[in-house]
Amino acid sequence: MSVTAIIAEYNPMHKGHEYLIDRARQITGADYVLVVMSGDFVQRGAPAVMNKYMRTETALLGGADLVIELPAYYSLASAEYFAKGAVSLIDALNVADSICFGVECDDMKLLYELAEIPVFYKEEYDSYVSKFTSEGASFAKADAMAICEIIGNMDDESDNYALSYSIDELEQILSSPNNTLAISYIKALVSLDSPIKAYGVKRLNSEYHDESLGALSSSAVRKELIDGNFAPLKDQLSDEIYDYLSTYLDTTYPINIDDYSDILVYKLMDIIYGSGNNIKASGILKLTEFLDVSESLAARIINCLNDFESFSQFTALLKTKDTTYSRISRALMHIVLNIKKSNFNKYIANNYSLYARILGFNESSSGILSLLKQNSTIPVISKLADAEKNIGDELTMKLLNENTYTAEIYGHIASNKFKTDFIPEYSRPIVLQRI
């Protein structure tokens, strides 16, 4: 039995995602497609446009056999930790023999070599990254520059396939968000010494952040949904998914980042003023407990708080030339969700993914479920209410409880926005797609 894995957000799912699932089956010969999907929050530092249960439903409609949740600690992380969290989870499940992802460059020999450089040349790579970030480059830019510097210093073309590309070509390849993620996935596989093989599927006709409606990109589809333009999306979505999403439009979704404005400003006010001590000193100290919040960012948050208007406006206000909008947004969302550096460090020190929570499966996928129960090296949770019985250690339970908290926040904000009944996370059933 062959299983291929896909790491996704499906925020929301469109025909390009269905294409990737179909191609993954074709090129790997897989019997089943396992999807590790971000929960209610996504890597750009925002809430998903619709909850994880709706997105699980669309994943199953789009061809997935099994959907497992990627916890918020990793779904809201930078590319390196997003990839390491997801790949570690797939590796611990011990059922997948391959992983597939969308890329602009499908030269897998090159991508493997680019991924191996930070692992096998770690000291040199770290030194270059430190140098370039200190000069003002973002981490993504510094990463690309460091890899190109190391390749540029190589002189044996027979042993270094990357030398067959020019530095300009390599910089272009490394600057693509999809290629960056692909390299991060491979790097995670290499560092884990995992037997899972990686396959790249060349993306269709769009850039990662393309917001034009003619593009097959989640950014474009999401923009239309948030702007209230649903009818034009018929060409972007399969008929089944279009019909499903049209049923719930403006009753349970869309959710956007500014729906979190009130909770963000409340949390910031509480953190900064709540201690009653020196506002600046104690505020900076408390803010830097949260993941991705540096001392300089904490100081800017305090200095700019009186100019707060909305989540998106405040993020743009805090942005600097050496810090991306997404990085700021992730940091602010970490504050909202109480995601702290100390806890994050404990989780990654204990192999990242401590449990696997099933969000949904296809009725015909009993084979992969049986394989999962037999082979997984971490607890597999199908019913949240029974989780404590299956989890034997405090740290794993802590990660699960923290992730449940993030889902409850999402649920309360969505139910308040659309005036619907709140459904507790422990009452949510697994999504079952019947054939």
Secondary structure, DSSP 8 states (H G I E B T S, - for coil): --EEEEEE--TT--HHHHHHHHHHHHHHT-SEEEEEEE-SEETTTEE-SS-HHHHHHHHHHTT-SEEEEE-HHHHTS-HHHHHHHHHHHHHHHT--SEEEEEES---HHHHHHHHHHHHHTHHHHHHHHHHHHHTT--HHHHHHHHHHHHHHT---TTT-GGGGS-HHHHHHHHHSHHHHHHHHHHHHHHHHT---EEEEEE--S--TT--STTS--HHHHHHHHHTT--GGGGGTS-HHHHHHHHHHBTTTB---GGGGHHHHHHHHHHHHHTT-S-HHHHHHHHHTTBTT--HHHHHHHHHHGGG---HHHHHHHH-BTTB-HHHHHHHHHHHHHT-BHHHHHHHHHTTS---EEEEEEETT-HHHHHHHHHH-SS-EES-GGGHHHH--SHHHHHHHHHHHHHHHHHHHHHHHHHT-----GGG---EEE--
